[in-house]
C-alpha cells in the first residue's frame, strides 16, 4: 500500500506502467523536435512513428489512420466539431445523435454545435446502463450526420452496443464516432469489426501518461474532420502543435503492453473483483450492484450500500482506499452523476453508490484490505449516525 492508499479508481486514471514511464523519461531526455530536419529530430520522429504503429495495431487500424492528440477530450472535439464543420457545405444533414451517458467532451461538443445550426438528439439508456437501441434507432433518420456512442462508460463501467449502433447508423447513411477512452487496452477493439469511422483513445486510461491520446480517422471516411486548432499543420493537418514525442512514445509502449496482456489482465481483474465482493460478503457488508454485470469493463464495479452516504464513505476512506462516488456535494446541494441520473436510479441508490475499478497492478492483498477498510468505514458511519448501537 502506498501513502495515498490502495488505488481502486481506474475509471479515473490508471497507474503508469513502468515500461511506459521509462520510455517517457528516455524520450524526454532527448532534445529533438520531431518536425526538425536533423538527426535529433529524426530520433523523435522515429519514436512517434513506432508508437503510431503500436496504437494502430491495438485497434486494428493502419498507422496512417492514427492522429495523436492531447487526450480523448481533444479527440472527441475534433471528431464531432471538426466533422460537423467539414460537412457543412458537403451535406444537408444537420443532426448529431449521442447517448445520454457520453463524456462531457462529447455531450458539450455536440451541444456547442447547436449554435452552428445543428440539432443534438440524446438517446436514453436503460436501468442496466446500456443504450436503449430502440429509442436510439427511432432518432436516427436521414438528417443524421453523425452518431457518437462510447465503447464503455466511465461511471458505470458498462460496455455499450457499438456494433449495433454502427449498423443502425450505416443503414441511415450516418457516420459513426466511438469514444473508446475507457475501453482502449481493456477490451478487444477492432475498428473494422465495430465498423466505426472515428474512435477516440486516451493513454492515461491504459497505463500510459495523461496528456496524450489519439483519434482514429478511417481512411474510408466519407468526410474527414476539419481541424479545430490551427497552426503548423502537424498530424496530417488535424492537430497542429509540436507533437510530444515522450508522451507519444510512452503511449505506444502502453498500447503494446495492453495488446500483449489484455486477456491475462481481464482474467486477473475478474478474480480480484470476485475476491473483493466475496470479502465484503464474508464481512457481512450488504451491498447492491448497479448496472448489468455480464457486460462491464474488467475490474469494474458500481455498488451501493444501504443507508450510506457515499460521499462520507469516500471521504473517510480517502487516504486508505481511493474510490469515487456517483454524487458530489457543492454549495450544500447534492448533485448526482448524470450517468446514474440517465439510468433513472432512485435517489437513495445514487447517493449511496461508489465506483470501484481494480487495475493491472492491484493485488489480492489490495482486494482483501480494501474490503476490510470499507466494512470498517461503513460500521463507523453507522455508529456515528446512530443507525446501530456501538
Ligand atoms: N471519454 C471518457 C469516456 C473518459 O472517461 C474520459 C476521461 N475521464 C475522457 C473521454 C477524456 O479523456 P482525457 O482525460 O484523455 O481527455
Boltz pocket constraint, residues with backbone or C-beta under 6 A from the ligand:
constraints:
  - pocket:
      binder: B
      contacts: [[A, 11], [A, 12], [A, 70], [A, 71], [A, 72], [A, 73], [A, 74], [A, 103], [A, 105], [A, 150], [A, 152], [A, 153], [A, 154], [A, 179], [A, 181], [A, 182], [A, 201], [A, 202], [A, 203], [A, 204], [A, 211], [A, 212], [A, 213]]
      max_distance: 6.0
